Amino acid sequence: MPIGTHVTGEVIGRQPFGVFLAIDGSPDAVGLAKVTAMPSCLDLPTVGRRVSGEVIWHAEHNHQVGITLTEWAQHEDLLPRFANRAGQVVTGRVTKLAPIGAFVRIADCVEGLVRPEDLPGETVVEGQELPVTILGVDLERRRILLSATCGR
């Protein structure tokens, strides 16, 4: 299958590293969509789901085809929009509490960390809306550092 070919198929297996696809019209080929090409906020498609994508590599000897799923390729990376917003206050939702702090989603697929010392005095719970100040954005490491702005 030439690189750039548009394919459709069904997810036939899931692994931590990606999903395997049965490619329509190519019964001998197995497609592989790796998580390294998947936006971090999306989930792997479930077994049985129909997907489409584009061939990005192929190996003739074992009939494997590397695929970037259309859903992944069309997903806009919103992180760069926050690169120059240090000092701004935004409202987000707490998605996870961990020993290193609270993870807060401030946009679709954009989560930042509020360190424990930057959390308000009252208890913070998952699902809570929380006003936060953007302290900094590291595009290379894909991280946003936040500080809670209420109750301090």
N, C-alpha and C positions, 0 to 999 in steps of 0.2 A: 504494500500500500504506500503510495507516494506521500511524502511529507506535505501537509496542507490539505489533504483529503478530508472532507466532512463525513463523519460516520455517525450512525445511531446504533443503539444496542440496549441490552438488558444487563443490569448488574447481577453477576452470578457468584460473587464472593467479596467479602470484606476482610481486610487485614489492617493492623495498625499503620502500615505504610501506604495504604491506598485501596482501590477497588479493582476487581477484575470484571471485564465486560465480555459478553458474547456479542460480537459485532454482526449486525444484520448483513446478510449476503456473503459473509466470509466465515463459513463454518470451521475452517482450520485455524483461524486467527483468534488470539486472545488479546483483548485490550487491557492496558494497565493505566489507570489514572492515579498518579502518586500524590500523597498529601503535600509534598513540597510545592506543588502548583496550586494548592487549595488555599483560599483566604482563611485566615485563622479563626474567623468567627462563624464559618460555615461547618456543617457536619457532612460526613461521608454519606452518599446516597445509600439507601437500604437495598438489600437483596431483593430482586424482582422489579426494581424501579427502572423505567425507561429513561435513558439519557442520550445526549448528543454531544459531539465534540469534534476536535480537529486532531489529526495525526501530527505528532511532533517528532517522532522517531519510530524506526521499525528495525527488527532483527529478523532477517530471512531464515537463519538457521533454526530458530525455534518458534517462528510464526508469532512473535510478540510484537505488539504495536503500542507505543506510548501515546497517550491521549491527554489533551487538556480539555476538560469538560467546558461546554459553552457557559454554563452557570457560573463557573469559576472565572472564566476569561472576561465575562461581562460585568463582574462585580467591581464596583468602583472602590478604590482605596481612599477612605476619607481622612486617614491620619494626617497627610500633608496639609490639609485645611487648618489644622490646629498648630502648625509649626510656628507661626508668628503671633500666637494668641496668649503668650505668657502674661500673667497678671489679670486676665479676664475671669470673671465669675460665670460659671455655667451650672445648670442643674442636671444631675445624673441619678442613676438608680444603682444601689449597691447590689452587685451580682454575686460576690463571694467574700467571706471573711476568712482570713488566714493569719498565722502568727506574724507575718510581715506587714499586715495592714488590711485595708478594705479595698477591693477592686470595685470601681465605679464605672458604669457604662455611660459615656457622655454623648454618644452618637452611635448609629448603626455600625457595629463592628469596631468601635473605638472605646477601649477601656483603659483607665488609668489606675494608678495605685495611690491611695492615701496611707502614708505610714502611720503606725500606731500613735506616735507622738503628735501627729497632725489631725487626729480624730477629735470630735467634740467630747466633752466630759460625760455626756449621757450615753446610754447604750445605743449602738448602731446595729441594725438587723438587716439581713438580706431582704431585698425588695423595697427597702426604704428609699425615698427620694432624698437627695442630699445636695445642697448647694456646695460647690467646690471651686477653688481657685486653681487655674492652670499654672503650675510652677515652672514647668519646662517640658519640652518635647525632644526626644532623641529619635530622629527618623531612622538612623542606621540600626539601632538596637530595637526599634519599634516599641518605644516605651514613652508613657506620659506620666509625669509626677504631679500629683494633685495635693491640695490641702483643703480640709473641710473649713467652711467659712462661717458655720453657725455654732452657737453654743460654746464659744471659746472665750 
